[in-house]
Amino acid sequence: MTQPLNLPDGYYELPKGKLANVVTCLEMLSKPSTKATSLPDGFSLRRFTSADLATFRTLFKAIGEDNMWFSRLFISDEKLAAILDNPQVESYALCQNEKPVGMLELNFTEMPNCELAFFGLTPDTIGLGLGRTLMNIAITKAWEKPINRFWVHTCHFDHPTAVAFYKRSGFTPYSLMVEIHDDPRQSGHMAKTASPNVALIEK
């Protein structure tokens, strides 16, 4: 839920145990021209189902631990299973010789909009050119449906090149938001050592 923020310029101290991050929202209103959508040899895309809860959670943590991905850490297995089995949600694992190394999730539940809900690679596969191919696949899959808007949001806890990457992919920034939330490292949902670039202020 978004709320209007009308504060004077200045610094605001957060309560201990809370985090604030700046969220950039980007959108694509028509399909751009995309190049290769074929994965390199040894790589494949496999759709998640409710039978893959453990694999999904392991991959989610592997990709998101240093980028403060926490939303799926708080939901129950039942809620996660319902998401993965929803025909309007396409959640995929990018696999290298059957080992999951990337994630792509498209949310079509608010048609004619499609949200790029999750997109990322494990740290050991970043820099191999897989991100570009996976994004081209995401764009192709999204615009195969009768959508008129493809959108994504990222925050400053995410990879530092994320906004530039999305812009190169054809997305345009349209809004900035500030998100306040509990630090998942305080509750044990993430390790204390996760996201070392984000200061941990103990309660």
C-alpha positions in Angstrom: 0.0 0.0 0.0 1.5 3.3 -1.0 0.9 6.5 0.9 1.8 10.1 -0.1 5.0 11.4 1.5 5.1 15.1 2.2 8.0 15.8 4.5 10.3 18.8 4.6 13.9 18.2 3.5 16.1 16.8 6.2 17.3 13.7 7.9 14.9 11.4 9.8 16.1 8.8 12.3 14.6 5.3 11.8 13.5 3.2 14.8 16.0 0.5 15.5 15.0 -2.7 13.7 13.6 -0.8 10.7 15.0 -0.2 7.2 14.2 2.4 4.6 15.0 2.0 0.9 14.4 4.0 -2.2 12.4 2.2 -4.7 12.5 3.0 -8.5 9.5 2.0 -10.5 10.0 1.5 -14.3 7.6 0.6 -17.1 7.6 -0.4 -20.7 4.5 0.6 -22.8 5.4 -1.3 -26.0 7.5 -4.2 -26.9 11.1 -3.2 -27.8 13.1 -5.1 -30.4 14.9 -8.0 -28.7 17.8 -10.1 -30.0 18.8 -13.5 -28.9 16.3 -15.4 -26.7 18.1 -18.7 -26.9 20.0 -19.9 -23.9 23.6 -21.2 -24.2 24.2 -24.9 -24.3 23.7 -26.5 -20.9 21.1 -23.9 -19.7 17.4 -24.4 -19.6 14.3 -22.6 -18.2 12.0 -24.7 -15.9 8.7 -23.5 -14.6 8.2 -23.7 -10.8 5.1 -25.5 -9.4 4.0 -26.1 -5.8 6.1 -29.2 -5.9 9.2 -27.0 -5.9 8.8 -25.1 -2.7 12.2 -26.0 -1.2 14.0 -25.4 -4.5 12.3 -22.0 -4.9 13.2 -20.9 -1.4 16.8 -22.0 -1.7 17.2 -20.2 -5.0 15.4 -17.1 -3.7 17.8 -16.9 -0.8 20.9 -17.6 -3.0 20.0 -14.7 -5.3 18.5 -12.3 -2.8 20.6 -12.7 0.3 22.9 -9.9 -0.6 20.2 -7.8 -2.2 17.7 -7.7 0.7 15.1 -9.9 -1.0 12.8 -10.8 1.8 9.1 -10.8 0.8 8.9 -14.5 0.0 10.7 -15.4 3.3 7.7 -14.3 5.4 5.0 -16.2 3.7 3.8 -19.7 4.5 4.3 -22.7 2.3 0.6 -22.7 1.5 0.7 -19.1 0.2 3.8 -19.7 -1.8 2.3 -22.9 -3.3 -0.8 -20.9 -4.3 1.4 -18.4 -6.1 3.4 -21.0 -7.9 0.3 -22.9 -9.0 -1.5 -19.7 -10.1 -1.9 -19.9 -13.9 -1.6 -16.1 -14.0 1.9 -16.2 -12.4 4.8 -17.7 -14.5 7.7 -18.4 -12.2 10.8 -19.9 -13.7 14.2 -21.2 -12.6 17.1 -20.7 -15.0 19.1 -24.0 -14.7 22.7 -24.8 -15.6 22.9 -28.5 -16.0 19.8 -28.9 -13.8 21.2 -26.6 -11.1 19.0 -23.5 -10.5 21.1 -20.4 -11.0 18.6 -17.7 -11.9 15.0 -16.7 -11.4 12.3 -15.0 -13.6 8.8 -14.4 -12.5 6.0 -12.7 -14.5 2.8 -11.7 -12.8 -0.3 -11.4 -15.0 -2.8 -11.1 -12.2 -3.6 -7.4 -13.0 -4.1 -7.5 -16.7 -3.5 -5.8 -19.0 -0.5 -5.1 -16.9 2.4 -7.5 -16.4 4.8 -7.2 -13.5 8.3 -8.5 -13.7 8.0 -9.6 -10.1 11.4 -11.2 -9.6 14.5 -11.3 -11.8 18.0 -12.3 -10.8 21.0 -14.5 -11.0 23.1 -16.2 -8.3 26.4 -14.3 -7.7 28.6 -16.8 -9.4 26.7 -16.4 -12.7 26.6 -12.6 -12.9 28.7 -11.2 -15.6 28.4 -14.1 -18.0 25.9 -12.4 -20.3 23.0 -14.6 -19.0 21.1 -11.6 -17.6 20.6 -10.1 -21.1 19.3 -13.3 -22.6 17.1 -13.9 -19.6 15.7 -10.4 -19.9 15.0 -10.9 -23.6 13.1 -14.1 -22.7 11.1 -12.2 -20.1 10.2 -9.4 -22.5 9.2 -11.9 -25.2 7.0 -14.0 -22.8 5.4 -10.8 -21.3 4.4 -9.4 -24.7 3.1 -12.7 -26.0 0.1 -11.9 -23.8 -2.4 -9.1 -24.5 -0.7 -6.6 -22.2 -0.3 -2.9 -22.7 2.2 -2.3 -19.9 5.2 -4.3 -18.5 6.6 -2.9 -15.3 9.2 -3.6 -12.6 10.4 -2.0 -9.4 13.9 -2.2 -7.9 15.5 -0.6 -4.9 18.9 0.7 -3.8 19.5 -2.5 -1.8 19.4 -4.4 -5.1 22.4 -4.8 -7.5 23.9 -1.3 -8.2 23.5 -1.7 -11.9 19.9 -2.8 -11.8 18.3 0.5 -12.8 20.8 1.0 -15.7 20.2 -2.5 -16.9 16.4 -2.1 -16.9 16.7 1.2 -18.8 18.9 -0.5 -21.4 16.3 -3.2 -21.7 13.6 -0.6 -22.6 12.1 0.3 -19.3 11.5 3.9 -18.3 11.6 5.2 -14.7 8.3 6.8 -13.7 8.2 7.0 -9.9 10.3 7.0 -6.8 9.1 5.6 -3.5 10.5 5.1 0.0 9.7 1.8 1.6 9.9 1.3 5.4 10.0 -2.3 6.7 11.3 -4.5 9.4 14.9 -5.6 9.0 14.5 -9.4 8.3 17.9 -10.1 9.8 16.5 -9.0 13.2 13.7 -11.6 13.0 15.9 -14.5 11.9 14.4 -14.7 8.4 17.8 -13.7 7.0 21.2 -14.3 8.4 22.9 -11.5 10.4 25.6 -11.6 7.7 23.2 -11.1 4.8 23.3 -7.9 2.8 26.6 -6.6 4.4 26.2 -3.4 2.5 23.1 -2.5 4.6 24.0 -1.5 8.1 22.5 -3.7 10.8 21.5 -1.6 13.8 20.6 -4.0 16.6 17.4 -3.3 18.6 
